[in-house]
Amino acid sequence: MGIITDQTIIDKIEGALTEIRPFLEADGGDINFIELTDEWVVKVKLLGACSSCTVSMMTMKSGVEQVIKRAVPEVKEVIDITSL
């Protein structure tokens, strides 16, 4: 399993995170992009209040994942590595 390093794709993912970041920050949290696997899985790390929030999985699927998939339709899934 490898990592995709295409800067154009990474920039699109980072742009999507920038779009959703103010909503996370409003609740005392943040998010960092970690990597994009060659299986098109985006790994992120939730920070601050988001890392321990009881609705963080819902935030991931209904918020973060949708914004990233809109920017990069090839993405299959977004996972949070905070709890791994």
C-alpha positions as CSV (number, residue, x, y, z in Angstrom):
1,M,0.0,0.0,0.0
2,G,1.5,3.3,-1.1
3,I,0.8,7.0,-0.7
4,I,-0.3,9.3,-3.5
5,T,1.9,12.4,-3.6
6,D,0.4,14.3,-6.6
7,Q,0.5,17.9,-5.4
8,T,-2.5,19.0,-7.5
9,I,-4.7,16.4,-5.8
10,I,-3.2,17.2,-2.3
11,D,-3.9,20.9,-2.9
12,K,-7.6,20.1,-3.7
13,I,-7.9,18.1,-0.5
14,E,-6.2,20.8,1.5
15,G,-8.6,23.4,-0.1
16,A,-11.6,21.3,0.9
17,L,-10.3,21.1,4.5
18,T,-9.8,24.9,4.5
19,E,-13.4,25.2,3.4
20,I,-14.7,23.2,6.4
21,R,-12.1,24.2,9.0
22,P,-14.0,27.3,10.2
23,F,-17.0,25.1,11.2
24,L,-14.7,22.8,13.2
25,E,-12.8,25.8,14.8
26,A,-16.2,27.3,15.9
27,D,-16.6,24.2,18.1
28,G,-13.0,24.4,19.4
29,G,-11.5,21.8,17.0
30,D,-9.5,21.5,13.9
31,I,-8.4,19.0,11.3
32,N,-5.1,18.1,9.7
33,F,-4.5,16.2,6.4
34,I,-2.2,13.2,7.0
35,E,-2.1,11.3,3.7
36,L,-3.9,10.0,0.6
37,T,-3.3,6.3,0.1
38,D,-3.1,4.7,-3.3
39,E,-6.5,3.2,-2.5
40,W,-7.9,6.7,-2.5
41,V,-8.5,6.8,1.3
42,V,-7.8,10.2,2.8
43,K,-6.4,10.0,6.3
44,V,-7.0,13.0,8.6
45,K,-6.4,13.8,12.3
46,L,-9.1,15.6,14.3
47,L,-7.7,18.0,16.8
48,G,-8.8,19.8,19.9
49,A,-12.5,19.4,20.8
50,C,-13.1,17.4,17.6
51,S,-10.7,14.6,18.7
52,S,-13.0,13.7,21.7
53,C,-16.3,14.8,20.4
54,T,-19.1,12.1,20.5
55,V,-20.4,13.1,17.1
56,S,-17.0,13.3,15.4
57,M,-17.9,10.2,13.1
58,M,-21.0,12.0,11.9
59,T,-19.0,15.1,11.3
60,M,-16.5,13.0,9.3
61,K,-19.1,11.4,7.1
62,S,-21.6,14.1,6.6
63,G,-19.2,17.1,6.6
64,V,-15.6,16.4,5.9
65,E,-15.9,13.4,3.6
66,Q,-18.6,15.1,1.4
67,V,-16.5,18.3,1.0
68,I,-13.4,16.3,0.1
69,K,-15.3,14.0,-2.3
70,R,-16.8,17.1,-4.0
71,A,-13.2,18.4,-4.5
72,V,-11.7,15.0,-5.5
73,P,-14.4,12.6,-6.7
74,E,-11.9,9.7,-6.8
75,V,-11.7,9.6,-3.0
76,K,-13.4,6.5,-1.7
77,E,-13.4,7.3,2.0
78,V,-12.1,9.7,4.7
79,I,-10.9,8.2,7.9
80,D,-9.8,9.8,11.2
81,I,-6.6,8.4,12.5
82,T,-7.0,10.1,15.9
83,S,-8.4,7.0,17.6
84,L,-6.3,4.4,15.7
